[in-house]
């Protein structure tokens, strides 16, 4: 993992190009995302939510070599359960979200 600011030093020394730190970081992050030099792993698993505290137990290999979990997602789309319009939530948004997910699935 290299520091993006080192690239700024090289640009100045080799090509005479000076950039603001924010611009250099933005370009570096864009390039980083495109070249795929990331140490990530994607796991897909099915697990049940503990009804007592709405938690899940992650698999033992989820943290890898001292890493961290960045994101845990669910297989359904969240719809607007609380609205100031209806007592039971926005049922139309549930229909739309489920339709979108069904089309993506198939």
KAKAQUI-V800442 format. One record per helix or strand. SS is the DSSP state (~ for helix, > for strand). FROM is the first residue (numbers start at 1). TO is the last residue. If there is no record, write none. Layout:
SS_FROM_TO ; SS_FROM_TO
//
This chain:
~_4_15 ; ~_21_35 ; >_50_50 ; >_55_55 ; ~_60_63 ; ~_91_105
//
